[in-house]
Amino acid sequence: MSFVGIICAPKQEGYIKQVLNSNLCAENVIILKEDNIDNFKNITFETIAIFSNHADTFQKKEILPQMMEKTKYFVINADEDISQECMRSLKGNVITYGFNSKSTVTASSVNEESILICLQRTITNRMGKQMEPQEICIPYIEHKVNTLTIMGVVSVLFIYGKEQICWK
């Protein structure tokens, strides 16, 4: 069992946690917030996903880089402005997502019926298996989050070897 830390805006929390929990049954998904970050400073997270630059507003900025030094996988939005201090502390595998053409995970098609998420290059998942470039079609459902959040969630799921995703 490993720990997956999520930093996101409050309105994204429920959706992200619901999808990750339904797909990563054996993992502990933890939403990291300003008021609870102290409780998790001694936990080693296998993955930390940053869905917004909300981390830059943390008053306890020294805790987050300490946590990130021990983290194996990072998922970050390449379209967001992430602080240089935060980027320097990334020593693990970095998976980027966004509409930026250099992102590891992008959306190749977004329409009213579906979103086509594209893994741009081969990545090694946590089981050591190579995940080849591929596309995953996500049918339109009542999303309460934007396409960037969906790309970030899919990026986390790729790390855990998920190619078939449950969108409950």
N, C-alpha and C positions, 0 to 999 in steps of 0.2 A: 504494500500500500504506500502510495506516495502522496505528496501534498502539491496542489495546484493553487497558486495565489493569483487572484484577479484584482486588478485596480481598474475601476470603471466609474462612470457617472452613476449617481443613485438610480436614475430611471432605467438604466441597463441591467442592474443587478439581478432582478428576478428572472428575466429572460435568459441571461447568460448562465446563471446557476442552474436553472431548470434544464436547459439543453445539455450542459456538461454533465450534470448528475444522471440524466437518463442515458447518456452514452458512455460514461466513465464510472461504472458501478463500483469498481474497486479502488477508486481514488477519492481523496478528500479535497473538495473544491471549497476554497476559503476566500471570501471577499475581504480584501485588505482596505481598511479605511483609516482615516486620521485618528479616530477615537479607539481603534482596536489594534493598531500596529504594534504597540508595546507588548501585547499578549503573545505575539508570534515572532518576536525578534530572535528567539533561540531555536526556532524550527527551521530545518533545512527544506526548502521548497525545491522540488524537482523542476517545476515549471513556474515561471511568473509571466503573466500576460498583462500588458498595459494597453487598455482600450481607450484611454484618454490621457491627456497631459495633466490630469488631476493629481498625479504623483508629485508634480512640481510645486503644488500648493501645500504639501504636507509641511507642518511646522517642525516635525521631528525628522528632518531630511537626512540626518546621519544614520538612522536605522535602516532605511531602504537600501542604500549602497552596501551596507554590511550584509543584509539578507541576499542581495544580488550576487555578491562574491561567491556564495556557495551554491548558487542555482545552476542547473545543468542546461536548461532550455529557456529561452526568452522569446516571447511573441510580442512584437511592437508594431504599431501603425506607422508605416513609412511616410504617410501624408501629414502626420502631426509633427510639431516642433518639439522634439525631445531634448532636454538639456544635455549639454556636453558632460556635465558631472555624472549624470545618469548613464550616458553612453560609455564613459570610461570604466565604469564598474561592471560592464557586461563581459564576462570571460567565457561563457558557455556558448552553445549553439544559438544563433539568432535567426529567427524566422520572421520576415517582414511581410506585412500585408497592406494592401491599399490599391488605389487607382494608379499609382506610380508604376511605370512600365518595368522598373528594376525590382519591384517587390517580388518576393518568393511566391506569394499567393495573391491573385488578382481576380477581379470579376471580368470575364470576357464578354458577358452579355447580361444585361439587366432589362427585363420587360415586365409587363403586368402579370404574366403567367408564371415566370420562373427567374431564377438567378443562376447563371452558369459560372461556377467558381473554378479557377484554373490554377493548378500547381505548376509554376513556371519551370522549375528545375528539380532535379533529384535531391531528396533530403533523406537522412538516415533517421528513422524513428527510434523510440526509446528501446525497442527490442533488437535494434541493430539491423533491421530490414531496410533495404533501399526502397523508397517510395518514388516511383518514376513519375515524370510529368503526366498530368491527367486532368480531366475536367469532371466536375461533379455538378449535376443539375439539381437544384433545390427548388421544388415546386413552390409556387406562391401560397403562403398561408398568412393569416393575419399577423404580420410581423409588427411588433411594437418597437422595433429597433431598425436602424438603417443598414444599408448594404455593407458598410465598413465593419459594423459589429458582427454581422454574419460571417464575413471573411475572417475576422479574428477568431471566432468560435471554431470555424472549420480548420484554421491553422493549428489551434490547440489539439483538435481531434486528429489531425494528421500526425502529430508527434506521438500520439498514443495508438497509432496504427489503424485508425478508423477510416474506412472507405465507404461503408454503408452507414449513413447517419440517420438517427431518429429525431424528427423535428416536432415532438409533442409540445 
